[in-house]
Amino acid sequence: QVQLVESGGGLVQAGGSLRLSCAASGRTFNMYFMHWFRQAPGKERDFVAAISPSGANTVYADSLKGRFTISRDNAKNTVYLQMNSLKPEDTAVYYCAADRALFTVVSRPPHYWGQGTQVNVSS
């Protein structure tokens, strides 16, 4: 069982930056692919980024490459999402998710999800 808790969301101006954190429970964090998804009101949940268990490999949604960076600190059981040059269209609830498999490979929702953290980007 894995519990995930996101933090770091809030209100920022367009062009600003925000760093989201996701803290995971348990002693098997280093066995999981970690993912970030986001969902705006009335829209589908979209894949944002993922990172391999060791942190050696990362995957990003094409539209977000160069602005968002995913990283992890296995000693702290934490995954991060650094968001730069934020745009109003980045406004969404951001979710952390964990799975033994990589979403972009298996095309199924990750097994464990956090509660989400709200990110609002103003014009």
Secondary structure, 3 states (H helix, E strand, C coil): CCCEEEECCEEEECCCCEEEEEEECCCCHHHCEEEEEEECCCCCCEEEEEECCCCCCEEECHHHECCEEEEEEHHHCEEEEEECCCCHHHCEEEEEEEECCCHHHHCCCCCEECCCEEEEEEC
